[in-house]
């Protein structure tokens, strides 16, 4: 019996190895997660130092050391923290703009140049964006900190994070059967979180020692990613690739054998395959790009219940998740931590998420017989369980009276780490075919971007207003977020019902 169990466990562990077709995009996604964590974990610190330096340059110049830095504990006063929240909120909002405006056009460009070239361009844009941000902060005698507002616009070259994620996840999804997709995504997210764990642990050390070395490591990781893109393989010649029609089954026709279909591109016919000038594709005016994105929104709203329920769920998740942008400041101010300590707490949460995601594929295989061996049902169960864990963690964070309780709340919340991947696996399993995946993921990416943009503005504005108030008022943003997670759970339940109708209709 024990031998059988050991052999079964060994088989499950071996099955966790990625195939060659998903290895290269997985490496790029993982390195991208490490670079992003390395760089983004310095941003609040650098902004806070800039505002703090400007404040004490007038009131007490002796507090500024030879490197132009100020003791972090001196910066935890309401006036400084309110300015930091405002500047960081505006910067994070602007960081979403390249993805919001250019996702559609760069997706079309990927069909002309090939995906791997667009991914290479995207990484170059990330390097340019990051280098400019770091240069503004390093050359503080030359630039005012608000020059960082220009940095996101430099990522117009490449289209922003959504294009990077959606194209790489498309590579992976095309190479994996939909029944096994959620398991692959769990493992991939687990590896990303392990990369985040190392990045945040490194940040917890380097923010105390040398923040510029941390920035250099982040940029160096991006440089390593560039030649790896050459290993990606475009399965179809880019100039001959047919742009798929984006079709969904209309779940309203529940009792009909011949179900109606609606498309995301409801107002225009499916594009035909033709040679497209690269110059024309690259030189589309900004107004046309905005119109393209707005049209996508209109088409999402007019599409099938399955489509817009999915998009609404991702929007609410991203809106709620945007509260992470204030976590460093909020926990630092509420519990009197320096930012290096906050990064240490984040690294612990990341380690918990890694463990959870690594366990989910095995847990899914154990639970599968209980759900009639249906992968879709298992994924949906994981979605609900993950959302509940995430919501409970956020609620505990709002109520935590001590540092230890906050750490426990962070741990509980990270048990919901599988939410996005379980939802992606559940939804992908209901699509009509692989040709729909790329466009569907782009739609999800746009909704995540909009949710992130609005969430960043909302949470930053609320936090800015409560800075300097009573301790219980400081906890209001996380109380609101806990309520929002209830809405996410409701949407997930509705999506499950719509999904069952889609499945029934297809039979």
Secondary structure, 3 states (H helix, E strand, C coil): CHHHHHHHHHHHHHHCCCCHHHHHHHHHHHHHHHHHHHHHHHHHHHHHHHHHHHHHHHHCHHHECCCCCECHHHHCCHHHHHHHHHHHHHHHHHHCHHHHHHHHHHHHHHHHHCHHHHHHHHHHHHHHHHHHHHHHHHCCCCCCHHHHHHHHHHHHCCCCHHHHHHHHHHHHHHCCCHHHHHHHHHHHHHHHHHHHHHHHHHHHHHHHHCHHHHHHHHHHHHHHHHHHHHHCCCCCCHHHCCCCCCEEECCCCCCCCCCCEEECCCCCCCCCCCCCCHHHHHCCCHHHHHHHHHHHHHHHHHCCHHHHHHHHHHHHHHHHHCCHHHHHHHHHHHCCCCHHHHHHHHHHHHHHHHHHHHHHHHHHHHHHHHHCCCHHHHHHHHHHHHHHHHHHHHHHHHHCCCHHHHHHHHHHHHHHCCHHHHHHHHHHCCCCCHHHHHHHHHHHHHHHHHHHHHHHHHHHHHHHHHCCCCHHHHCHHHHHHHHHHHHHHHHHHHHHHHHHHHHHHHC
